Amino acid sequence: MPFWRLPVTIAAGFNFTGGILLGADKKQSARMKLSASKIFHKTYNDGSKSVIVIAGSVMYARMGMQSIEAMIEAIPNRKRTTEAMVARVTEAVRLLHHNFLFKHPETPEVQYVIGLWSPSGGLKLITTEDTAVNEMRGYDCVGAGAYLAHYLVRSLYQESDRNFPDVLTIAVNAFARIRAYDNDCGGDSEFITLLADGKMSPVDSFDISKIEIYSDEFDDAASQLFIHLYRPSTTIESTDEELKKFSNLLRIAIHDLKNTEALVRFGEKLGPPPKDIAERIKTFAGKKRRMKAKKELLD
């Protein structure tokens, strides 16, 4: 396959309560095997922000990214609403495909996951496929590992309450398992958050190997348990033994993960700040007073 057709692995965006999380692995497939950032962020002169995560042909994806940023920057300040920014993204993506990609004999592929924020219009997460640009209310994944990412993420994301720690854990777990199964994906993973109030975190890398071993062990143990349940020779006693093994593995994994707390510390750097301590104390005191009053009424 020619180098311009080689996909740039995995990029993803997730809505969570109060913001969006965008991430990518750092492996890039081009003329050489490279490890480099795929996340590009920019703050405009009215405070508006864009975060663009690329997937596909590196050179064409970067060219399109630069065009998107330039077209957003050209919007007059008073007219730079989120909707106007989306319109410029749509136009830049259309021009990239019609002027370059569709005319190329090999039709290179480029996709984007983009976070946009404006003081006028707030926050949006959008993704692209060819010339299609769509707002995502939930999450989306693009790139070579997208097929596996959807399989790993869909049910967990739908069942979560979309708080930031849960969404980050779902994303990191998916990236760890994708790296293990898809040769086009690899390296550390990097993430950035863009909040509903316009605050943007730095791009930060997470050493995915810190949890990859636990994801693999859990997956293997669950598969072994599943196989055991459907053996003709399975008995209640042998199932109890298998459940004990599975339970022991979980305890070891939880103990080791709690000791490292790597993901917790990473989330603290990226996520929304915790509620003010004084506010939490006030809330607790208020609950305590209400419980006391209720008890007196019952007595």
BELJOVEN-V333744 format. One record per run of one state. SS is the DSSP state (@ for helix, = for strand, . for the rest). FROM is the first residue (numbers start at 1). LEN is the number of residues. Records with the same first field share a line. If there is no record, write none. Layout:
BEGIN
SS->FROM-LEN / FROM-LEN
END
This chain:
BEGIN
.->1-2 / 6-4 / 17-2 / 26-1 / 30-3 / 36-3 / 44-5 / 57-1 / 74-3 / 80-2 / 102-8 / 119-3 / 130-2 / 136-3 / 144-2 / 160-4 / 182-7 / 196-4 / 201-3 / 207-2 / 230-6 / 261-1 / 271-6 / 299-1
@->3-3 / 58-16 / 77-3 / 82-20 / 146-14 / 164-18 / 209-21 / 236-25 / 262-9 / 277-22
=->10-7 / 19-7 / 27-3 / 33-3 / 39-5 / 49-8 / 110-9 / 122-8 / 132-4 / 139-5 / 189-7 / 200-1 / 204-3
END
